[in-house]
Structures are given as structure tokens and as C-alpha cells.
Amino acid sequence: MPKINVYLPDSLADAVREAGVPVSAICQRALEQAVRRITAIRQTVLSDLDPAQLASRLPHFTPRTVAVLSLATERARDTAASAVTSGHLLHGMLAEGGNMALQILGAMEIDPASITVPDGAEPGGEGEGLRFSSPAANAVELAVTEATSMGHNYVGCEHLLVGLSAEPDGLAGRVLGDRGADARATRRAVAAAMAGYAHLRASAPTPAATAGLLTAVRAELAPLIRRIEALEASRP
């Protein structure tokens, strides 16, 4: 059986050894789940799919993320594009209007309404029916990876935002990078936002918690980013 090395931070490795966690079995299961999701992304034909069909093919995606993918597909069809590009995905995220990713951009002092996404072609997407371009597929795969690495059992728009910002060859990554939302900054902002959201939900699990998310994220963001930067600076 082939062997794949998995590298862990020292503190996590010590905790795993102390707890006697069955690393191999857990890693195999996590990798199987990730491979199934990524394979589903690559095989998805977006032509004539309604949101219900898309949700059934990508069951771990939140309803808002499915809505973003549907809006991106509509944008591609409306512009007679040969594939759904990362630009279409960013357009869908902006058009959806109520997702966590937009609140995170706001916390980064980037007004989502000021973002203009150009319509342009990207490589890939060949085959029967409307499919993701290569950069768009990579961005969605990166979103799945980000969700998995954060320990989340869902793929939300905040994960997709990281995926779009981290994809090096797509229209969306260039647009976001030009506005200061590069992969590193976006990943830190999402981590800080999720920490702030968890704290807010624990302290005030009411509708007001959701309404006050942006304020809480901004309050949490600065000190958490300073802490993350300090940790990164201390690494050899």
C-alpha cells in the first residue's frame, strides 16, 4: 500500500500522540471525502442545471454557495461564455448579496459594491455542456480544501472567497489582489471572522447576532491578525 507523509505542527503532533488517535484511518477517511467532493466538482456539467440539482451534486456546499454557483452559471450563459470562469464566480458572489464573504470584504475595508468583474475567457472547460474553466475549477477545489483545513464540514462563500483569491491564473484572483484581498490577507481575515462569529454566536445566539456580525468581525479582526502575524514572524 503506498505511503503518504502528513506533516503536523509540533503541538498537534504531541496532542495526537498523547491521545492515541488512529491517524491513518482518520486521514484515509478525510482524503476519501475530499476526493469525492473534488471529483464531483470536476465532473459537474453546469448546463441547464437548476439549484436543486446543483445542491444534490455538491451536498456539502451551503445554500448560499449553491446560489453563487447558479448565478455564476447564469452570467456565463447570458454572456455566451464557453465556460464558467472565476470571474463569473466572483460576479455570482457579489450578486448574491448576503453572504459571509461580502461581510469579510467589508471588514477588510473593501466595499463589495465597488468591485467590477471583467468578462473574459479563461482556459479549460472543454467537453460537452457548460463546465468550469480550469481556474474556476481550481478555485472551487481550493475552497473545499480550505473548508477541510479549517475543520468545517461545509463549504461556504467565505471558503470560496479564499479559493478565488488564492487561484493564481483567474480573473477573480487578479481583481481581488488589486484591491488588497490577496490569498494571505483573505485567509487571515476569514480565520479571524470565523473566530469572531463563533464568539458572537456563543455569547448572543439570537437574530441580533447575525445582524451585528460585521461590527463584531471588525472588532475581532485587528487583534487576531496581529496575533497571527506574530506567530508567522516567529516561525523559522
N, C-alpha and C positions, 0 to 999 in steps of 0.2 A: 504494500500500500504506500503510495507516495507520501512524503512528509513535507509539511509547510510550516516554517517557523513563524511564530507570533511573538512580537516584541511588546512588552508591557512596561509602564513606568515602575520604578523600584517599589513605590508604596503599594501599588496594586498587586505587583508580583508577590510581595510579602504577605498581603492580605489573602491572596488566592492560596498560597502555600499553607497559611495558618488555618484557613477554613477547610482545606482539603477538597476544594471544588474540582469536579471532573472536567478539566479544561478541554480535553479532546472532544468529548461528547457535546459540550456546550458550543464549542467553536464550529463543529460539524453542523449542528442544527442551525446556528446563526448564518453560516455560509449557505446552507441549503435554502433558507428563507430568502436571503439576499439574491442568490442566483435565480430563484423562481420569479422574484419581482423584476429583476433586471431583464430576464428573458421575456417576460410579459410586455415590458416597455418596448423592446426591440421588435417584437412580433406584432404590436398593435397597429392595425390599419385604421386610420382616422376617418376615412371617407364614410359619410352617411352614418356615423355613429351618433347616437343620442347620449345624453349624460348618464342615463341608466345603464346603457351598455358599457360605457367607459368605466363607470364605477364598478361594474361586475368584473371587468378585466383587471382593474387596479384596486383591489379591495382595501389596501392599507392607506390609500390616499383619502384625505379628508374631503367632505363635500365642497368646500371652497376651492381646494386644489383641483378637483374634478371640474368645477365650474371654470377655473382658469384655463385648463386644457381645452375645454369645449369652446371658450371664447377665442382661444388661440387658433383652433381649427376653423372657426367661423371667419376669422380675419384672413387666414390663408386662402379659404375658398373665395371670399369677397375680392381679394386682390389677385385671383387666378395664379397663386403661387404653386410651384411644383412640389413643395414640401412645407411642413410646419417648422418654422425656424425658431431660434432662440429669441429673435426679435418679436415674433408672434406671441411667444410665451410671456415675455415681459409686457407686451401690449395687453394680453389677457389678464395679467395680474393687476395692471393699472385699471383696466376696465371693470374688473370685478368689484373693486371699490371698498370692500370692507374687511380685507384680510389682514392677518398679523404682519405680513411683510411690509405693507404700506405704513403701518404704525412704527415699525422698526426703522424704515427710511426716515420717517418724521423725527424719530428720536436721534437720528444721525444728522439732523438739520438739513435733510434733503426733502424738498417738497415734491411729492409724487406727481402733483399736477403740472409741475414744471418740466417733467421728463418727456422728451419727444423721442419716439422709437422710429427709426427709418425703416421703410420697407425695402428689403434687399434679399438677394438669394444667398443661400449657404450650401456647401457641398453635401452630398448624401441624399437620402430619402428615395433612392431608386426602388423600383418594384411596383407591383400592381397596387393601385389605390394611393391615397394620400397618407404619407408617413412622416415621421420626424426627420429633419435634416440631421447630419452627423453631430453638429454642435448642440442641437436641441436634445437629441437622444442622450448625449454625454451629460448635459445639464440635468436632465431628469434622473439619470443614473447617479450623478453626484448628489442630488437631493436625497435619494434613497440611502446612499452611503452616509450622508450627514445625519439623517434621522437615526440610522443604526448606531453610528458612533456616539450619538448623544443619549442612547438608551431609550429612544422613543419607539413605540410600536405603531406609529402612524407617520405619514409623510404630509407635512403641512406646507403652506405657502412660504413660511419662514425658511424651511429647508430648501425649497425651490429657489428662493432668493439667493441663498449661499451657492447653490448649484449654478445658477446663471452668472453670478459674479466670478465664480472660480473657473468657468469654462473659457479657455484662452482664445478660441477661434471664432466665437459667435458675436453677432451684432449686440446682443444684450450685455455681454461682458464688457465690451468697449464703451457702451453708453453708461453703464453703471460705474466703471472705472473712471471715466472722465468726470463723474460727479462726486468722486471720493469714496464710492462704495466698492472698493476692490475686495478680493476674496478674504484677505486677512481682517480688514476692518469689519466687513459684513459678518464674518463668522464670530468675531468677538462681540459684536452688537447683538447678534441672535442669542449667543450664550448668556449675555447679561440680561437681555429681555426675558428669556425663559426663566432665569433665576428670579427676576423681579416679579414676573407673573405668578410663579409658584408661591412666592411670599405673599403676594396680594390675595391670591385665592385662599390661602391658609388663614389669613388674618381677617378677611372680609368676603366670604363666599356668597355674594349677593349680586344682583344685576349691576349694582353700582361699581362692583369690582371691575367688570368689563368696561364700563363707561370711563372709569378712571385709569385704564391701562396705560395710555400714552404718558400721562403725568408720572405714574409710578415707574415706567420704563426709563424716562429721562432722569428721574431721581436716582435710580439704581445704576444706570449705565456708567456714569463717570467714575465712581469709586471702584466698580468691578473691573472696568477696563484698566484702571491704574494698577489694580492687583494682578491682573493677567499679564500686563506689560512687565511688572516687576518679576513675576515668575519666569517669563520668557527671557528677560535680561540675565537672570541668574543661572540659566542653563549653560553648560559648557559648549 
